[in-house]
């Protein structure tokens, strides 16, 4: 009733998928007794809505969406189609490719949990993002900015322009000895 069937166009590869395929830990940790022969990797994905449950609101057949599968579900997105609860999906912006959208969910969820759920970040506060050039760091910087925080980040120099373009005020190269001490 509340699920959306998505024709998968791109699927991200994250640590859960890598660990499950390489080390086989999925059957123990994530599948709650599901046979490893029926466990499908692919926790994050993007695609086009192919069908919707009768109680689904907010998305329509043909919409471009991206989302995350629960780590405990046995059916992932390394497939032609993936079924997902509607609440786990977001519309893909027109200027974002499916490949890029499929890489967002777990990085963004991790950043959000750190900022809001654990850190309690609010507008007007100062936030330091360690590793601002990483996927999680980039999402954290963008989310903190959108929350109205004053954002600073550590990153390698090659990420400075992108972070500043995103509104990060101060960026420090963590590879330079004493850079943080000089900035403080």
Secondary structure by P-SEA (a helix, b strand, c coil): ccbbbbcccbbbbcaaaaaaaaccccccccccccccccbbbbccbbbbbcccccccccccccccccccccccccccccccbbbbccccbbbbcccccaaaaaacaaaaaaaaaaccccccccccbbbbbcccccaaaaaaaaaaaaaccbbbbbccccaaaaaaaacccccccccccccccccc
